[in-house]
């Protein structure tokens, strides 16, 4: 698999920052990119640091454009400053508004915020009130994340946001309660029943996540997203975007791919820790007076590792700048040739 790092030119101790740090056309490049922007360390940046990062990115990109095909060659310290500024901007600033995404709803806050919720949902022998509360909390967070990171060129009314919130929360709670009531009635061994009970959160969260993102982004499926072609400027070599119009079929692809990524994200976090914990419990790993504390700490560690390690591979699976053929879209796009054409998948 590709390392994901672009082949940066080096000349006499200078670095060409016109070459992208990550090759987003490869899975390895996207993986490295998302590990960079989902780092919780970016949450430590203050408002003034984010503002400075935006100014630094604007400054360097103006230099890159001015230099054109010759490349923009800078010393190592300036390259490091540019890379750091880009990391902060990409992880914290909304690309449409140019303003910081609220801190708890950034993708870099995914691990700490979801660690709390996953720990709550995976508590042993949960009461009905506990199941309802943690499913509600999870979907409330999902709606906030989806809305905060949504394409702001597509406006949603408070009523539409409320409808998405109610639909996702209701689906999640109904599934969680139904499955939690069903599992104890199954005629299987105690170990199997215990494992199935721990998989209930995954089934409910994955299903509700698909409903959630579909409701939040239903306008993309109905009205379409912008589809465009790319050409290269003959003077400076930079890409030029040519908007071809909005395509509902492209919008449906974008939402389906984003929903699949959310399911992929939940698989390791809500399946792997329960399976490991069930195995360890069967080996009497947590027996003794401090067994309960050891079990809790082990479970939280497994959840944290799953969240941190497996989020980037899940969201990197589909390119954010998605590619398709005009033949797969509405008939009006076929006059633009065989393609490829592009659209923004979103997160």
C-alpha positions as CSV (number, residue, x, y, z in Angstrom):
1,X,0.0,0.0,0.0
2,X,1.2,3.5,-0.7
3,X,2.7,5.4,2.2
4,X,0.3,8.3,1.4
5,X,3.1,10.9,1.3
6,X,3.6,12.8,-1.9
7,X,7.0,12.8,-3.5
8,X,8.1,16.3,-2.2
9,X,10.9,17.8,-4.3
10,X,14.0,18.6,-2.4
11,X,16.7,20.9,-3.9
12,X,19.7,22.1,-2.0
13,X,17.9,21.9,1.3
14,X,14.7,23.6,0.0
15,X,11.3,21.9,-0.3
16,X,8.6,22.4,-2.9
17,X,5.4,23.0,-1.0
18,X,3.4,23.2,-4.2
19,X,3.4,19.4,-4.1
20,X,0.6,18.2,-1.8
21,X,1.7,16.6,1.4
22,X,-0.7,13.7,0.9
23,X,-1.7,12.0,-2.3
24,X,-5.5,11.9,-1.8
25,X,-6.0,9.8,-5.0
26,X,-4.7,6.8,-3.1
27,X,-6.1,5.0,0.0
28,X,-2.8,5.3,1.7
29,X,-2.7,9.1,1.1
30,X,-6.2,9.6,2.4
31,X,-5.4,7.4,5.4
32,X,-2.4,9.5,6.3
33,X,-4.4,12.7,5.8
34,X,-7.2,11.6,8.1
35,X,-4.9,10.4,10.8
36,X,-3.4,14.0,10.6
37,X,-6.7,15.9,10.8
38,X,-8.4,13.7,13.4
39,X,-5.6,14.0,15.9
40,X,-7.0,15.2,19.3
41,X,-3.8,17.3,19.7
42,X,-5.3,19.8,17.3
43,X,-8.0,20.5,19.8
44,X,-5.4,22.3,22.0
45,X,-5.0,25.1,19.5
46,X,-6.5,28.4,20.7
47,X,-8.7,30.8,18.7
48,X,-5.7,33.0,18.0
49,X,-3.6,30.1,16.8
50,X,-6.4,29.0,14.4
51,X,-6.6,32.6,13.1
52,X,-2.8,32.7,12.6
53,X,-3.0,29.3,10.8
54,X,-5.6,30.6,8.4
55,X,-3.4,33.6,7.6
56,X,-0.3,31.4,7.2
57,X,-2.2,29.1,4.8
58,X,-3.5,32.1,2.7
59,X,0.1,33.5,2.6
60,X,1.8,30.3,1.5
61,X,-0.9,29.4,-1.1
62,X,-0.6,32.9,-2.6
63,X,3.1,32.3,-3.0
64,X,2.4,28.8,-4.5
65,X,0.1,30.4,-7.1
66,X,2.5,33.1,-7.9
67,X,5.4,30.7,-8.5
68,X,3.2,28.6,-10.8
69,X,4.8,25.6,-12.6
70,X,8.2,26.4,-11.2
71,X,7.2,25.2,-7.8
72,X,7.4,27.1,-4.5
73,X,10.7,26.3,-2.8
74,X,11.1,27.0,0.9
75,X,13.4,26.1,3.8
76,X,12.5,23.1,6.1
77,X,11.2,25.3,8.9
78,X,8.8,27.1,6.5
79,X,7.6,23.8,5.1
80,X,6.9,22.6,8.7
81,X,5.1,25.8,9.5
82,X,2.9,25.4,6.3
83,X,2.2,21.7,7.1
84,X,1.2,22.6,10.7
85,X,-1.0,25.5,9.6
86,X,-2.8,23.3,7.0
87,X,-3.3,20.5,9.6
88,X,-5.0,23.0,12.0
89,X,-7.1,24.6,9.2
90,X,-8.2,21.2,7.8
91,X,-9.1,19.8,11.2
92,X,-10.8,22.9,12.7
93,X,-12.1,25.3,10.1
94,X,-15.2,24.8,8.0
95,X,-14.2,25.0,4.3
96,X,-17.5,26.8,3.3
97,X,-17.7,29.4,6.1
98,X,-14.1,29.9,7.0
99,X,-15.0,29.8,10.6
100,X,-14.1,27.3,13.3
101,X,-16.3,24.3,13.7
102,X,-17.6,24.1,17.4
103,X,-14.9,22.2,19.3
104,X,-16.9,19.2,20.5
105,X,-18.2,18.6,16.9
106,X,-14.9,18.5,15.0
107,X,-13.7,15.2,13.7
108,X,-10.6,15.6,15.9
109,X,-12.9,15.5,18.9
110,X,-14.4,12.2,17.8
111,X,-12.3,10.0,20.1
112,X,-12.8,11.8,23.4
113,X,-16.6,12.5,22.9
114,X,-17.4,9.0,21.6
115,X,-15.3,7.4,24.3
116,X,-17.7,8.6,26.9
117,X,-20.8,7.6,24.9
118,X,-19.4,4.1,24.0
119,X,-18.4,3.5,27.6
120,X,-22.0,4.3,28.6
121,X,-23.6,2.1,25.9
122,X,-21.4,-0.9,26.7
123,X,-22.1,-1.0,30.4
124,X,-23.1,-4.5,31.6
125,X,-26.8,-5.2,32.3
126,X,-28.1,-1.8,31.4
127,X,-31.5,-0.7,32.6
128,X,-34.2,0.5,30.1
129,X,-33.6,4.1,31.1
130,X,-29.9,3.7,30.6
131,X,-30.4,2.2,27.1
132,X,-32.7,5.0,26.1
133,X,-30.4,7.7,27.6
134,X,-27.2,6.6,25.9
135,X,-28.8,6.1,22.5
136,X,-30.4,9.5,22.8
137,X,-27.0,11.0,23.7
138,X,-25.3,9.3,20.8
139,X,-27.7,10.5,18.2
140,X,-27.8,14.0,19.6
141,X,-24.0,14.1,19.2
142,X,-24.3,12.6,15.6
143,X,-26.9,15.2,14.6
144,X,-24.6,18.0,15.9
145,X,-21.5,16.6,14.1
146,X,-23.4,16.0,10.8
147,X,-24.9,19.5,10.9
148,X,-21.7,21.3,11.9
149,X,-19.7,19.6,9.2
150,X,-22.4,19.7,6.5
151,X,-22.1,21.4,3.1
152,X,-23.2,25.0,4.0
153,X,-24.2,25.7,0.4
154,X,-27.3,23.6,1.1
155,X,-29.4,25.3,3.8
156,X,-31.6,23.5,6.2
157,X,-34.4,25.0,8.2
158,X,-34.7,24.4,12.0
159,X,-37.8,22.3,11.2
160,X,-35.8,20.0,8.9
161,X,-33.0,19.7,11.4
162,X,-35.5,18.8,14.1
163,X,-37.1,16.2,11.9
164,X,-33.7,14.5,11.3
165,X,-32.9,14.6,15.0
166,X,-36.3,13.0,16.0
167,X,-36.1,10.4,13.2
168,X,-32.5,9.2,14.1
169,X,-33.1,9.3,17.9
170,X,-36.5,7.4,17.6
171,X,-35.0,4.7,15.3
172,X,-32.0,4.2,17.6
173,X,-34.0,3.9,20.8
174,X,-36.7,1.6,19.3
175,X,-34.0,-0.8,17.9
176,X,-31.9,-0.8,21.1
177,X,-34.9,-1.5,23.3
178,X,-36.3,-4.1,21.0
179,X,-33.0,-6.0,20.6
180,X,-32.2,-5.7,24.3
181,X,-35.6,-7.3,25.1
182,X,-35.2,-10.0,22.4
183,X,-31.7,-11.3,23.3
184,X,-32.5,-12.6,26.8
185,X,-35.3,-14.7,25.3
186,X,-33.1,-16.5,22.8
187,X,-32.4,-20.2,23.5
188,X,-28.7,-20.2,23.3
189,X,-25.8,-20.7,25.7
190,X,-25.0,-18.1,28.4
191,X,-21.8,-17.1,26.7
192,X,-23.5,-16.6,23.3
193,X,-26.3,-14.7,24.9
194,X,-23.8,-12.4,26.7
195,X,-22.0,-11.7,23.4
196,X,-25.2,-11.0,21.5
197,X,-26.2,-8.6,24.2
198,X,-23.0,-6.7,23.8
199,X,-23.6,-6.5,20.1
200,X,-27.0,-4.8,20.5
201,X,-25.4,-1.3,20.7
202,X,-23.7,-1.8,17.3
203,X,-26.9,-2.9,15.5
204,X,-28.8,0.0,16.9
205,X,-26.1,2.6,16.4
206,X,-25.2,1.5,12.9
207,X,-28.9,1.6,11.8
208,X,-29.6,4.9,13.4
209,X,-26.4,6.4,11.9
210,X,-27.6,5.6,8.4
211,X,-31.0,7.2,9.2
212,X,-29.3,10.1,10.8
213,X,-27.1,11.1,7.9
214,X,-29.8,10.4,5.4
215,X,-32.2,12.7,7.2
216,X,-29.6,15.5,7.7
217,X,-28.6,15.3,4.0
218,X,-31.9,14.5,2.3
219,X,-31.8,17.7,0.3
220,X,-28.6,16.5,-1.4
221,X,-30.5,13.4,-2.6
222,X,-33.5,15.3,-3.7
223,X,-32.0,18.5,-5.2
224,X,-28.5,17.2,-6.0
225,X,-24.9,18.2,-5.4
226,X,-22.6,20.1,-7.7
227,X,-20.9,18.0,-10.3
228,X,-17.8,19.4,-12.0
229,X,-15.0,18.7,-14.4
230,X,-11.3,19.6,-13.8
231,X,-8.9,21.1,-16.3
232,X,-5.3,22.3,-15.8
233,X,-4.4,25.9,-16.2
234,X,-1.8,26.1,-19.0
235,X,0.0,29.0,-17.3
236,X,0.5,28.0,-13.7
237,X,-0.6,24.4,-13.9
238,X,-3.2,24.6,-11.2
239,X,-6.6,22.8,-11.4
240,X,-9.6,24.7,-12.7
241,X,-13.1,23.7,-11.7
242,X,-15.9,23.8,-14.2
243,X,-19.4,23.4,-12.7
244,X,-21.7,21.3,-14.8
245,X,-24.8,21.5,-12.6
246,X,-26.4,19.7,-9.7
247,X,-27.1,16.0,-9.9
248,X,-29.5,14.1,-7.5
249,X,-27.9,10.8,-8.5
250,X,-24.5,12.2,-7.4
251,X,-26.2,13.4,-4.2
252,X,-27.5,9.9,-3.5
253,X,-24.0,8.4,-4.1
254,X,-22.5,10.9,-1.7
255,X,-25.0,10.1,1.1
256,X,-24.7,6.4,0.6
257,X,-20.9,6.4,0.7
258,X,-20.9,8.7,3.8
259,X,-23.5,6.4,5.5
260,X,-21.3,3.3,4.7
261,X,-18.3,5.1,6.2
262,X,-20.2,5.6,9.4
263,X,-21.1,1.9,9.6
264,X,-17.4,1.0,9.0
265,X,-16.5,3.4,11.8
266,X,-18.8,1.6,14.3
267,X,-17.7,-1.9,13.4
268,X,-14.4,-2.0,15.3
269,X,-15.5,0.2,18.2
270,X,-18.7,-1.6,19.1
271,X,-17.8,-5.2,18.1
272,X,-14.1,-5.7,18.8
273,X,-14.1,-4.6,22.5
274,X,-17.1,-6.6,23.5
275,X,-15.7,-9.8,21.8
276,X,-12.3,-9.3,23.6
277,X,-14.0,-8.6,26.9
278,X,-16.2,-11.7,26.6
279,X,-13.2,-13.8,25.9
280,X,-11.2,-12.4,28.8
281,X,-14.2,-12.9,31.1
282,X,-14.5,-16.5,30.1
283,X,-10.8,-16.9,31.1
284,X,-11.6,-15.4,34.6
285,X,-9.2,-12.6,33.8
286,X,-11.1,-10.2,36.1
287,X,-11.7,-12.3,39.1
288,X,-10.7,-11.1,42.5
289,X,-11.5,-7.9,44.6
290,X,-10.2,-5.5,41.9
291,X,-11.7,-7.4,39.0
292,X,-14.5,-4.9,38.3
293,X,-12.0,-2.0,38.2
294,X,-9.7,-4.0,35.9
295,X,-12.6,-4.9,33.6
296,X,-13.7,-1.2,33.4
297,X,-10.2,0.1,32.7
298,X,-9.5,-2.6,30.1
299,X,-12.8,-2.0,28.3
300,X,-12.2,1.8,28.2
301,X,-8.7,1.2,26.8
302,X,-10.0,-1.1,24.1
303,X,-12.7,1.5,23.1
304,X,-10.2,4.3,23.0
305,X,-7.8,2.4,20.9
306,X,-10.5,1.3,18.5
307,X,-11.8,4.8,18.1
308,X,-8.4,6.3,17.5
309,X,-7.0,3.6,15.2
310,X,-10.1,2.7,13.1
311,X,-11.8,6.1,12.5
312,X,-9.3,7.2,9.8
313,X,-9.4,3.9,7.8
314,X,-13.2,4.0,7.8
315,X,-13.6,7.6,6.6
316,X,-10.7,7.3,4.2
317,X,-12.3,4.4,2.3
318,X,-14.2,6.6,-0.1
319,X,-12.4,9.7,-1.5
320,X,-14.0,13.0,-0.4
321,X,-13.7,14.2,-3.9
322,X,-15.7,11.4,-5.5
323,X,-15.4,10.4,-9.1
324,X,-18.0,9.0,-11.4
325,X,-19.0,8.8,-15.1
326,X,-21.6,11.0,-16.7
327,X,-23.3,7.8,-17.9
328,X,-24.2,7.1,-14.3
329,X,-25.8,10.5,-13.8
330,X,-28.9,12.1,-15.3
331,X,-29.0,12.2,-19.2
332,X,-28.2,15.9,-19.4
333,X,-24.6,15.2,-18.2
334,X,-23.8,12.8,-21.0
335,X,-23.2,15.7,-23.4
336,X,-20.0,16.4,-21.4
337,X,-18.2,13.3,-22.7
338,X,-17.1,10.1,-21.1
339,X,-15.7,11.8,-18.0
340,X,-14.6,11.6,-15.4
341,X,-16.7,14.1,-13.4
342,X,-16.3,14.9,-9.7
343,X,-18.5,15.8,-6.7
344,X,-17.9,16.4,-3.0
345,X,-18.9,13.3,-1.0
346,X,-18.6,15.1,2.3
347,X,-17.8,13.4,5.6
